[in-house]
Amino acid sequence: RALQGVNCFATMVGTSLEGIAAAAGPDVASAIRENGFESLHKHVAGNVLFDIQQATYAKYKDAAPKIVPVVLRFLFGNGVYFYEKGPNVRFHVPFEFAKALPGIADFQWSGKIVPHGPHHDSWYQCPRNSIDLWIAVGRVEKGNGLSIYPDVFGKHLACDDEGNIGRSQRLGTPYNFEMDPGDVLIFNGEHLHSSELNRTNSTRHVVSFRITFGFLGWTAHDYRIVKLGAN
């Protein structure tokens, strides 16, 4: 419940609901406010979920300059930081729901609605020293969360041209996490990580911010600087 502690959680909930309202209407947003983000897939159908993801992404892109400095000061103190201009907005719906969505086979944003396989962030042109701030806006359960593979930490594994790890690669035993709304999971982007296949009956809503204290390696992403002084 870190975000509640710095009075930032309500801002994130409001930003998510604004995105839902923009794409699906105020009635759906009201239902989600009452029943929780875990119920999202029960209130939308078809391609509306894709529209919600895009609309909420745009809302967080606008809200990031207000949210990020508060979170960074709380976690790391004053200093100079760089953060990815567009946070990653994730509505990871149950697999049984996702596989029936029209056009899901052509949806390219792995980890947003559909799961993302094991990867290092640098496979996707992120700095090699990026840090992920993975923030639970809704509840995260075993069975729809994030997997981290400590047995291969420090080993930069190979992938194909599409960022897929070899099926024969041994990864060891993953760690999975349960999180309450407002919790923050912090990990090195080069720590091999993946989505769990959502085998629950809950939508997992998370927003993740990638930050760095300075750039190690090339990046294709647009970063902003934030300077936090003593005042």
C-alpha positions in Angstrom: 0.0 0.0 0.0 2.9 2.3 -0.8 0.9 4.6 -3.0 -1.7 5.2 -0.4 1.1 6.3 1.9 2.1 9.1 -0.4 -1.5 10.1 -1.3 -0.9 9.0 -4.9 -3.2 6.0 -5.2 -6.4 7.9 -5.7 -4.8 9.8 -8.6 -4.0 6.5 -10.3 -7.4 5.0 -9.7 -9.0 8.2 -11.1 -6.7 8.1 -14.2 -7.6 4.5 -14.9 -11.3 5.3 -14.5 -11.0 8.3 -16.8 -9.5 6.0 -19.5 -12.3 3.5 -19.1 -15.0 6.2 -19.2 -13.4 7.7 -22.4 -13.6 4.4 -24.3 -16.5 2.5 -22.8 -18.7 5.3 -21.2 -19.4 6.6 -17.7 -21.7 3.7 -16.8 -19.0 1.1 -17.3 -16.5 3.3 -15.3 -19.1 3.6 -12.5 -19.5 -0.2 -12.4 -15.8 -0.7 -12.2 -15.5 1.9 -9.4 -18.1 -0.1 -7.5 -17.0 -3.6 -8.3 -13.2 -3.2 -8.7 -10.9 -3.4 -11.7 -10.9 -7.2 -11.3 -14.4 -7.1 -12.8 -13.5 -5.2 -16.0 -14.0 -8.2 -18.3 -17.5 -8.7 -17.0 -18.6 -5.2 -18.1 -17.1 -4.9 -21.6 -17.2 -7.0 -24.8 -15.4 -7.3 -28.1 -13.0 -4.7 -29.2 -14.0 -2.2 -26.5 -11.2 -3.7 -24.3 -8.6 -2.6 -26.9 -10.1 0.9 -26.9 -9.9 1.0 -23.1 -6.3 0.0 -23.2 -5.4 2.7 -25.7 -7.5 5.4 -24.0 -6.1 4.7 -20.5 -2.5 4.7 -21.9 -3.1 8.2 -23.2 -4.5 9.3 -19.8 -1.4 8.0 -18.0 0.9 9.6 -20.5 -0.6 12.9 -19.5 -0.7 12.1 -15.8 2.9 10.7 -15.5 4.5 14.1 -14.8 2.4 14.4 -11.7 2.7 10.8 -10.5 6.3 9.9 -11.2 8.0 12.6 -9.1 5.9 11.7 -6.0 6.7 8.0 -6.4 10.4 8.5 -7.1 10.9 10.8 -4.1 9.2 8.3 -1.9 11.2 5.3 -3.1 14.6 6.7 -3.8 14.8 10.2 -2.4 16.0 13.4 -4.1 18.1 13.1 -7.2 18.1 13.1 -11.0 16.0 10.5 -12.8 14.7 9.6 -16.2 11.4 8.0 -16.8 9.7 6.5 -19.9 7.3 9.1 -21.2 4.5 6.5 -21.8 3.9 4.2 -18.8 2.8 0.7 -19.6 -0.9 0.2 -18.9 -1.9 -3.4 -18.3 -5.4 -4.9 -18.2 -4.5 -8.6 -18.1 -7.9 -10.3 -18.5 -8.6 -14.0 -17.9 -7.3 -16.2 -20.6 -10.7 -17.8 -21.4 -12.0 -14.3 -22.0 -9.0 -13.0 -24.0 -8.8 -15.9 -26.4 -12.4 -15.2 -27.6 -11.7 -11.5 -28.3 -12.1 -10.5 -32.0 -8.7 -9.7 -33.4 -6.7 -11.0 -30.4 -4.4 -13.0 -32.7 -3.2 -9.7 -34.3 -2.8 -7.8 -31.0 0.9 -6.9 -30.8 1.2 -5.4 -27.3 2.2 -8.5 -25.2 1.8 -8.0 -21.5 -1.0 -5.4 -21.9 -4.1 -7.6 -22.4 -2.4 -10.9 -23.3 0.5 -12.4 -21.4 4.1 -11.7 -22.2 6.7 -14.5 -22.4 10.0 -14.5 -20.4 12.2 -11.6 -21.5 14.8 -9.0 -20.6 13.6 -5.4 -21.2 16.6 -4.7 -23.3 15.2 -7.1 -25.9 12.7 -4.3 -26.6 15.2 -1.4 -26.9 15.1 -0.4 -23.2 18.3 0.7 -21.4 20.2 -2.2 -19.9 20.0 -0.6 -16.5 16.3 0.2 -16.5 14.3 -0.4 -13.3 10.6 -1.4 -13.4 8.1 0.1 -11.0 5.2 -2.3 -11.3 2.3 -0.8 -9.5 -0.9 -2.7 -8.6 -3.9 -0.5 -9.3 -6.2 -3.5 -8.7 -5.6 -6.7 -6.8 -2.9 -9.1 -8.1 -3.4 -12.8 -7.4 -1.3 -15.9 -7.8 -2.3 -17.0 -11.3 -2.5 -13.6 -12.9 0.6 -11.8 -11.8 4.2 -11.5 -12.7 6.9 -14.2 -12.7 10.6 -13.5 -12.0 13.3 -16.1 -12.6 16.1 -15.7 -10.0 17.9 -18.8 -11.1 19.1 -17.1 -14.3 19.7 -13.6 -12.9 22.9 -12.2 -14.5 22.6 -14.4 -17.5 21.6 -12.6 -20.7 19.6 -15.3 -22.5 19.2 -15.5 -26.3 16.0 -14.8 -28.2 14.8 -14.9 -31.7 14.0 -11.8 -33.9 10.6 -11.5 -32.3 11.8 -11.5 -28.8 10.9 -15.1 -28.0 13.1 -17.2 -25.8 14.0 -20.8 -26.9 11.5 -23.4 -25.8 14.4 -25.6 -24.5 15.9 -22.9 -22.3 15.9 -23.9 -18.6 14.7 -21.0 -16.5 14.5 -22.5 -13.0 11.7 -21.9 -10.5 9.9 -18.6 -10.9 8.8 -16.3 -8.1 5.2 -15.0 -8.2 3.6 -12.3 -6.3 0.3 -11.4 -4.7 -0.2 -7.7 -4.3 -2.8 -5.4 -2.8 -3.9 -2.3 -4.6 -1.3 0.4 -4.1 1.6 -2.1 -3.7 4.8 -1.5 -5.8 7.1 -4.2 -7.0 10.5 -2.9 -8.0 12.9 -5.0 -10.1 15.8 -4.7 -12.5 14.5 -4.8 -16.1 17.3 -7.3 -17.0 15.9 -9.7 -14.4 14.2 -12.3 -16.7 10.5 -11.8 -16.1 7.1 -12.7 -17.7 3.4 -12.6 -17.2 1.6 -15.4 -15.7 -1.1 -16.9 -18.0 -4.2 -15.5 -16.3 -6.0 -18.6 -15.1 -8.1 -16.7 -12.6 -11.5 -15.1 -13.0 -10.1 -11.6 -12.3 -8.7 -8.9 -14.5 -5.3 -7.8 -13.2 -4.8 -4.0 -13.6 -1.3 -2.8 -13.2 0.6 0.3 -14.5 4.4 0.0 -14.8 6.9 2.8 -15.0 10.4 2.3 -16.4 13.0 4.5 -14.9 16.8 4.8 -14.9 19.4 6.9 -13.0 21.4 7.3 -16.3 21.5 5.5 -19.6 23.5 2.3 -20.1 23.1 1.3 -23.7 20.9 2.6 -26.5 17.1 3.0 -26.2 14.4 3.5 -28.8 12.0 4.9 -26.1 11.3 8.5 -25.2 12.4 9.4 -21.7 11.8 12.5 -19.7 14.1 13.9 -17.0 12.9 14.7 -13.5 15.1 16.6 -11.0 14.1 16.3 -7.3 15.9 18.7 -5.0 16.0 19.1 -1.3 12.8 21.1 -1.3 
